[in-house]
Amino acid sequence: MEDPTHRKNEYMPRRRLALLLVLIATGLGLLNFGIIHTDALASGRTHYNWKAPFVNEFTGAYSAVLLVPFMMWLWKRRPIQRNWTTGIPLYIVAIVLLGVTHTTLMHLSRVVLYPPLVGYAFDYGSLIYRYLMEFQKQVVWISGVFGLFAVIDQTRSYQHNKLMAAKLQARLALAQLNQLTQQVNPHFLFNSLNLVSSKIYEDPDAADRLIGELADLLRDSLDLGKRPGIPLQEELEFLDKYVSIMVARFGDRIAIERSIDPESLSTSVPSMILQPVIENSFKHRLESRQGTIRISISTRMHQNELEIEILDTFTPSGNTGLVHPRTPKSRGTGLSNIRERLQLTYGDQARLEATPIDDNHFRTFIRIPLDFHPHVRNRTDC
């Protein structure tokens, strides 16, 4: 995926950039000409033709400026740090081609400008040796320009990450203040307590077990909420506790299938990212319609990313008295909160897709980069 610093790859508006490049070229031309001119004066050559070095230095500077837009285009399309194996050979070839182009532009412009400005025809000597001579300087300044692009990108990337970390820290601090009401749905708590109440007299053991599971779930939600990133193994364990309570409520109307890549269990994911997805399935299926639901959870490692797919399949019962006969296109705030958390944590490197396949099938797909290093400290550390 494309790095956030290359989404636009425009370091400033084009007019300002063009003006800046002209000013830089003019400054370099004056600087180099000034050095040559003062050296001539210091050597006692007061009657030399100063127009020749003047034309030479300015054609060299302005010819170099003409190459900068192409260099920026190349950096935008194929920044060298994206893939060093192919990037280094590509940029070596680019430096050679840019050097040849620069020398050719200098030669042609001087052939045109020398007669009217200097007073005689321009003679560059043997072009083969001139290309070799100029390339020794070109390899330095062309590499320097690409190096400047890299420094700018690194600076912008650092500032971008710092800003995203600050936003994530603020959001986590707010989330911790509202942990019980935001991360464990009050609707779920209400139904769970009603479930416990209904079993106190008819099945005291089951009621006692449900109270313990609910307490564990609340305790875990408080603990996990303080950690921006947790292993997928812990996230699935937390999900198991939530599902066990829902099974106690809906019984055999729920079936859970898993296909988990063992290598994915140690990868880091944002805490409590799966429970809202499963809760949405229960809320928009079982609470409003008669039937059963089968939820399939699968993970796999793909290149440098973790992919999580959750597919819920609803099978309506024979009862035709459905409250909501169609699957809603929107799944409420749960998925919106997940999407925002992914954006704050990973920028454009993560993805969440939540789409209905048909009336009875809904697919949620989450893609997370593997190099997740949370920058946000716990509130207790602040």
FENPENOR-V755142 format. One record per residue. RES is the residue in one letter. PHI is phi in degrees with one decimal (* if undefined). Layout:
BEGIN
res=RES phi=PHI
res=RES phi=PHI
END
This chain:
BEGIN
res=M phi=*
res=E phi=-76.5
res=D phi=-66.5
res=P phi=-60.1
res=T phi=-74.0
res=H phi=-111.5
res=R phi=-61.3
res=K phi=-111.5
res=N phi=55.9
res=E phi=-117.7
res=Y phi=-73.7
res=M phi=-168.0
res=P phi=-54.7
res=R phi=-61.9
res=R phi=-64.3
res=R phi=-64.8
res=L phi=-64.3
res=A phi=-61.6
res=L phi=-63.4
res=L phi=-62.7
res=L phi=-64.1
res=V phi=-64.0
res=L phi=-64.1
res=I phi=-64.3
res=A phi=-62.3
res=T phi=-63.9
res=G phi=-63.0
res=L phi=-65.5
res=G phi=-61.9
res=L phi=-65.4
res=L phi=-63.0
res=N phi=-64.8
res=F phi=-64.5
res=G phi=-61.5
res=I phi=-63.9
res=I phi=-65.0
res=H phi=-67.4
res=T phi=-67.4
res=D phi=-64.5
res=A phi=-65.0
res=L phi=-65.2
res=A phi=-67.0
res=S phi=-87.2
res=G phi=86.1
res=R phi=-92.3
res=T phi=-79.4
res=H phi=-109.0
res=Y phi=-76.5
res=N phi=-82.2
res=W phi=-70.6
res=K phi=-66.1
res=A phi=-63.3
res=P phi=-64.4
res=F phi=-60.8
res=V phi=-64.8
res=N phi=-58.4
res=E phi=-70.1
res=F phi=-74.8
res=T phi=-67.2
res=G phi=-65.8
res=A phi=-69.3
res=Y phi=-71.0
res=S phi=-65.2
res=A phi=-65.8
res=V phi=-62.4
res=L phi=-62.8
res=L phi=-85.5
res=V phi=-60.6
res=P phi=-57.2
res=F phi=-66.0
res=M phi=-63.5
res=M phi=-66.7
res=W phi=-61.9
res=L phi=-62.3
res=W phi=-65.8
res=K phi=-67.1
res=R phi=-75.5
res=R phi=-138.7
res=P phi=-60.1
res=I phi=-62.6
res=Q phi=-75.7
res=R phi=-66.7
res=N phi=-151.6
res=W phi=-63.5
res=T phi=-61.8
res=T phi=-92.3
res=G phi=-68.4
res=I phi=-63.2
res=P phi=-59.6
res=L phi=-60.8
res=Y phi=-75.6
res=I phi=-63.7
res=V phi=-62.4
res=A phi=-63.6
res=I phi=-63.4
res=V phi=-63.2
res=L phi=-65.1
res=L phi=-65.1
res=G phi=-64.8
res=V phi=-62.1
res=T phi=-63.3
res=H phi=-61.9
res=T phi=-63.2
res=T phi=-63.5
res=L phi=-63.5
res=M phi=-61.9
res=H phi=-61.6
res=L phi=-66.5
res=S phi=-65.3
res=R phi=-73.8
res=V phi=-60.0
res=V phi=-78.2
res=L phi=-87.8
res=Y phi=-59.3
res=P phi=-56.2
res=P phi=-76.8
res=L phi=-97.0
res=V phi=-92.4
res=G phi=110.4
res=Y phi=-152.6
res=A phi=-70.9
res=F phi=-84.4
res=D phi=-126.1
res=Y phi=-90.4
res=G phi=75.4
res=S phi=-74.2
res=L phi=-63.7
res=I phi=-59.1
res=Y phi=-71.8
res=R phi=-65.7
res=Y phi=-60.9
res=L phi=-67.1
res=M phi=-64.0
res=E phi=-67.0
res=F phi=-62.9
res=Q phi=-62.1
res=K phi=-84.7
res=Q phi=-65.0
res=V phi=-62.2
res=V phi=-77.4
res=W phi=-75.1
res=I phi=-67.5
res=S phi=-62.4
res=G phi=-64.1
res=V phi=-65.4
res=F phi=-63.9
res=G phi=-63.1
res=L phi=-64.0
res=F phi=-58.6
res=A phi=-64.4
res=V phi=-64.0
res=I phi=-61.4
res=D phi=-64.0
res=Q phi=-63.8
res=T phi=-64.4
res=R phi=-65.9
res=S phi=-64.4
res=Y phi=-63.2
res=Q phi=-65.2
res=H phi=-62.7
res=N phi=-64.2
res=K phi=-65.3
res=L phi=-66.2
res=M phi=-64.5
res=A phi=-65.2
res=A phi=-65.3
res=K phi=-65.0
res=L phi=-65.7
res=Q phi=-62.7
res=A phi=-64.3
res=R phi=-67.3
res=L phi=-66.3
res=A phi=-61.5
res=L phi=-66.8
res=A phi=-64.3
res=Q phi=-69.3
res=L phi=-70.8
res=N phi=-120.9
res=Q phi=-57.9
res=L phi=-68.0
res=T phi=-87.2
res=Q phi=-101.3
res=Q phi=-97.1
res=V phi=-118.9
res=N phi=-56.1
res=P phi=-58.0
res=H phi=-61.8
res=F phi=-65.4
res=L phi=-61.7
res=F phi=-59.7
res=N phi=-65.3
res=S phi=-66.3
res=L phi=-66.3
res=N phi=-62.9
res=L phi=-63.3
res=V phi=-61.2
res=S phi=-60.2
res=S phi=-70.4
res=K phi=-102.9
res=I phi=-57.7
res=Y phi=-92.5
res=E phi=-82.1
res=D phi=-150.4
res=P phi=-57.6
res=D phi=-64.0
res=A phi=-63.9
res=A phi=-63.4
res=D phi=-63.6
res=R phi=-64.9
res=L phi=-65.9
res=I phi=-61.6
res=G phi=-63.6
res=E phi=-65.5
res=L phi=-66.2
res=A phi=-63.8
res=D phi=-61.2
res=L phi=-63.9
res=L phi=-65.9
res=R phi=-63.3
res=D phi=-65.3
res=S phi=-63.5
res=L phi=-68.3
res=D phi=-71.8
res=L phi=-67.4
res=G phi=-65.0
res=K phi=-87.2
res=R phi=-119.4
res=P phi=-59.5
res=G phi=-128.8
res=I phi=-136.4
res=P phi=-62.9
res=L phi=-57.8
res=Q phi=-57.9
res=E phi=-68.2
res=E phi=-62.1
res=L phi=-69.7
res=E phi=-65.3
res=F phi=-63.3
res=L phi=-64.0
res=D phi=-58.5
res=K phi=-65.9
res=Y phi=-66.5
res=V phi=-64.3
res=S phi=-61.3
res=I phi=-69.9
res=M phi=-66.5
res=V phi=-65.6
res=A phi=-62.7
res=R phi=-83.5
res=F phi=-99.6
res=G phi=64.6
res=D phi=-78.2
res=R phi=-77.8
res=I phi=-117.2
res=A phi=-135.8
res=I phi=-116.5
res=E phi=-118.6
res=R phi=-133.0
res=S phi=-139.2
res=I phi=-104.6
res=D phi=-69.5
res=P phi=-54.8
res=E phi=-67.8
res=S phi=-81.6
res=L phi=-64.4
res=S phi=-92.0
res=T phi=-73.6
res=S phi=-91.0
res=V phi=-132.5
res=P phi=-59.9
res=S phi=-65.4
res=M phi=52.6
res=I phi=-98.6
res=L phi=-95.0
res=Q phi=-57.8
res=P phi=-62.3
res=V phi=-66.9
res=I phi=-66.4
res=E phi=-61.9
res=N phi=-60.9
res=S phi=-61.8
res=F phi=-66.1
res=K phi=-65.9
res=H phi=-90.2
res=R phi=-115.2
res=L phi=-72.4
res=E phi=-78.0
res=S phi=-116.3
res=R phi=-139.7
res=Q phi=-90.3
res=G phi=154.1
res=T phi=-122.7
res=I phi=-133.5
res=R phi=-118.4
res=I phi=-112.1
res=S phi=-108.8
res=I phi=-115.2
res=S phi=-134.6
res=T phi=-133.6
res=R phi=-156.3
res=M phi=-94.4
res=H phi=-129.1
res=Q phi=55.3
res=N phi=-111.3
res=E phi=-138.6
res=L phi=-104.2
res=E phi=-113.1
res=I phi=-122.8
res=E phi=-123.0
res=I phi=-123.3
res=L phi=-118.3
res=D phi=-107.0
res=T phi=-119.3
res=F phi=-101.3
res=T phi=-114.8
res=P phi=-63.3
res=S phi=-85.5
res=G phi=-67.9
res=N phi=-67.6
res=T phi=-89.1
res=G phi=-81.0
res=L phi=-84.0
res=V phi=-73.6
res=H phi=-125.5
res=P phi=-70.7
res=R phi=-120.2
res=T phi=-70.7
res=P phi=-67.3
res=K phi=-71.7
res=S phi=-105.9
res=R phi=-107.4
res=G phi=79.9
res=T phi=-82.2
res=G phi=-58.1
res=L phi=-70.2
res=S phi=-62.9
res=N phi=-65.2
res=I phi=-63.9
res=R phi=-60.2
res=E phi=-68.4
res=R phi=-64.0
res=L phi=-62.6
res=Q phi=-64.8
res=L phi=-68.1
res=T phi=-82.2
res=Y phi=-115.8
res=G phi=67.9
res=D phi=-87.4
res=Q phi=-81.9
res=A phi=-109.4
res=R phi=-147.9
res=L phi=-129.7
res=E phi=-121.1
res=A phi=-131.9
res=T phi=-138.6
res=P phi=-74.7
res=I phi=-82.6
res=D phi=-156.0
res=D phi=-60.6
res=N phi=-121.0
res=H phi=-133.6
res=F phi=-132.8
res=R phi=-117.4
res=T phi=-120.5
res=F phi=-125.9
res=I phi=-124.6
res=R phi=-121.4
res=I phi=-130.1
res=P phi=-66.7
res=L phi=-76.8
res=D phi=-86.5
res=F phi=-89.5
res=H phi=-127.7
res=P phi=-61.0
res=H phi=-99.1
res=V phi=-95.5
res=R phi=-85.6
res=N phi=-67.8
res=R phi=-62.3
res=T phi=-69.0
res=D phi=-90.7
res=C phi=-74.3
END
